[in-house]
Amino acid sequence: MAIWFSRSRNIVFSLRHNLNLSGILIKRDYSPRPAFTNSQLSSKSVCLDSFTSLRHESTAVEKQLDLVQQSDEEDPQELNFPGGKVGYTSEMKFIPESSSLRVPCYRVLDEDGRIISNSDYIPVSEKLAVRMYEHMATLQVMDHIFYEAQRQGRISFFITAVGEEAINIASAAALSPDDVVLPQYREPGVLLWRGFTLQEFANQCFGNKADRGKGRQMPVHYGSNRHNFFTVSSPIATQLPQAAGVGYSLKMEKKNACAVTFIGDGGTSEGDFHAGLNFAAVMEAPVVFICRNNGWAISTHISEQFRSDGIVVKGQAYGIRSIRVDGNDALAVYSAVRSAREMAVKEQRPVLIEAMTYRVGHHSTSDDSTKYRAADEIQYWKMSRNPVNRFRKWVEDNGWWSEEDESKIRSNARKQILQAIQAAEKWDKPPLTELFSDVYDVKPKNLEEQELGLKELVEKQPQDYPPGFQI
Amino acid sequence: MWGILRRSAVDGGGFSASSLRRTRFSLVSARSYAAGSKEMTVRDALNSAIDEEMSADPKVFVMGEEVGQYQGAYKITKGLLEKYGPERVYDTPITEAGFTGIGVGAAYAGLKPVVEFMTFNFSMQAIDHIINSAAKSNYMSAGQINVPIAFRGPNGAAAGVGAQHSQCYAAWYASVPGLKVLAPYSAEDARGLLKAAIRDPDPVVFLENELLYGESFPISEEALDSSFCLPIGKAKIEREGKDVTITTFSKMVGFALKAAEKLAEEGIGAEVINLRSIRPLDRATINASVRKTSRLVTVEEGFPQHGVCAEICASVVEESFSYLDAPVARIAGADVPMPYAANLERLALPQVEDIVRAAKRACYRSK
């Protein structure tokens, strides 16, 4: 069977070249004639007859020549189905559930912060590198202090990004300020990079009257349209199809910008992940999907989340260009996000980046991860695979950073954050009028009436309300 | 016979239009319309409204399953693809969650999507985006994220389509602060309210009715003008009366008007209020009417518990208690998933006779 096949293939090949019928079987407008059936093909003579008869109908398409010569090696014939031409094979072969080799991870810096020789990467200037490092260090200090504040009962809730500082800062550094960010909830570093101040972070966590979010949301649900950073929304993965929509809007308005959205490994199980990626591909929307694969979705390990080789392999299923990157390598993340962003905008297509990392902290302050994972596993990642230390080594080796700079940035950040917290804690909560505003664009009558009613009630019964209650 | 005739309505939409037109002529002559000789189907009214809004504002675009090439599952978006192109009339893959999310995202970024659900029953698959994202974003972001999106499509029962295609979602969406919920009845309602919905900076849920698409209504010159718009939150008194107030919305308005005719024969003057807007609810008009008639019968197609009627009854009892001369009455669909068999379906929905009976009971004319 196999021998016969190769002979017939050779005949096809030689005939084609002799008769110069390059496109005979791969014509674009093949509609009137049905594709060869298996029974037809099994007869050598029919092959020859068909060639000579089809000669008259061949409309050789020069472009197809490459296709023909390529597919000649594997599949000499192609079948016409909705969705385009597809080669066929008579060997019943299932695509394996996973390839023997996992998709490799793109990295530039080794664990000692040294650039791996012959690395492909976009160079980072001293100014940019120092700025990136300062932000990574600030993010670390911020996470630590706010976490402690929650433990002390000063704020109700907090989510840290410990272990993911490189993803946070390097991705933000690689984007343009016009790129619209739809976060999940572990990306405050992106907002920090864009200029949201430590005081603003504190205000949001305390929900005071200076909070740009007017005390409407739980801590860490920051948002700022000045910084093109959409307010964090709790339901998981809803930001993915929304990002496709934002991308579509940017595409229609021909803006030099893309949508960038973040998701964790767990979030990729949501239906919205499928919808968002599929749609972005079909609409050819400029969206960069960044998946932070940190190994854990609260207590669900990735082995219980999916059976695929992570998330990067899913990109191709949607027709999306994808890359797996070492999320703890700031330079690799920077290069990957920068390139993805250019592709998204110039080619008007979505791109998927899977950033491998580890969630060093607990899922949130409502979680104690030592209950479901080994304490020494956490320690290992915290100490030996720390992205901030790794980048610091590189910056120091370049002579751009010193011990002095280190203690300065850390003590400054610490001081600023503590001051911000102290101030935010003292300030009043939002006034009563903010209970009823922004439900709609214009406050409707029923809410105006309710607000009036409540004001009157507070004035009439002040003993039922705390002293100095702000109307 | 009712059942058989009902079924043909699904295919041609002709039944309801033709039989009701007979009764409609008498109503037309009873009302005074400025140049009321022009008629328009609800379908054309919706189509023209979308067309005009798309023409006026390049940010408006239509999205949904079958809205483009197929001209719309119910032909509401007929001709739009040809006129505005595939970028503005977008045929989506089958994922309500997906395209609703995309619409919300596009609205966040400043476009004005008009998202079509083939039926609001399918909006269940996208309800998180509608409620947790669209409805609440303006509030949660403290005014930084506006969502000028309109969700539209057929709502409630059609004819012979079973439980998963017949539910009325007015009460579900109207309970959510942050959304506006509209339910047109006539062609004028359809035009004016859809234009208002598309122009509105807040997310609007626009509940149409499949059986009304083919119905023709007289339409004034004013309503045909491209700048025509109806205010959101204002109910319309379709028929004045002094004996009993009947409030309802969508297809039931037609039933209520027929019931009012029957009641008039027995000397009962029913005031029929077409709510038009479920959220915000025009409590002022409803209460003013009840204070005049002292009796309330509220009608809806949807399930009784926690329904729109329940809210109206609560509002009237709270605000106009001392004006009531009889207990408030609710007429709603049966508390069962909609059955398919035509006779059962008829029993599961309010009929004109039910409205007449309830009104008479409120007037102490029957038990």
Interface residues (C-beta under 8 A of the other chain):
Chain A: V180 L182 D211 R212 G213 K214 R216 Q217 H221 G223 S224 N225 F230 T231 S233 S234 P235 T238 Q239 L240 P241 Q242 A243 A244 G245 V246 G247 Y248 S249 L250 M252 E253 A259 G271 D272 H274 A275 G276 N278 F279 V282 M283 E434 S437 D438 V439 Y440 D441 P444 K445 N446
Chain B: F61 E87 Y90 T92 P93 T95 A97 G98 F99 T100 G101 I102 G103 V104 G105 A106 A107 Y108 A109 G110 L111 P113 D128 H129 N132 S133 S137 N138 Y139 M140 S141 A142 G143 Q144 I145 N146 P177 G178 K180 D200 P201 D202 G233 P280 R283
